[in-house]
């Protein structure tokens, strides 16, 4: 099977290149391909002729999207539809990485794949519109929603917490937003399995279980052996340009129905710390 990963220099893209070992995999990123340029994209896909395209490239600065909405829509929506159109022309299947931010966070039970989209931010809107646009072009595409992605080799929440803990005796972390942490290595392994199974439709992929940012940070500090005191606080103490969902837990049913099981988020933290050399197996 030939696979083309677009966004290979990003956090998830790097893990995909490492984990995808038994197929013919091509990793692409800027400057060789820009998903906003349909002509270049079509040429590159025509040259690689993949069976699967995995699109991880996106404008992921959630607050930056609020300041640059046109760039967000041009990249995350129009760019993604460009990829879908190129895939359609060249007979490839498409795996599109989406987000929990397509939901408004007003539920109190895990979001299912068929729950109504109602994004509250420009970033979420751009991804929600991409999902709709891709499905119109490629009805058999696979849309994989994930959340709270972390890993080694890129900016992420655990990295920030560990750096702050190295210099501060106390930290305040919001305790009124609940979601699902996702270790990029575990997600990459799930993506490989989904592609090999020719998955279609919407799938939710996160590590099992859910927590608040405060609970996430507390677990990182405890497993990392730091002595920093973590105190809970509320979102109104940390006002951000983009509204965050209060509750964005993604149901694992769609993944487990395909016999794919990701580890609990607490185990994922341990694996992350081992990868960073801060813990042992």
Order of alpha helices (4+ residues) and beta strands (2+ residues): beta-alpha-beta-alpha-beta-alpha-alpha-alpha-beta-alpha-beta-beta-alpha-beta-beta-beta-alpha-beta-beta-alpha-beta-alpha-alpha
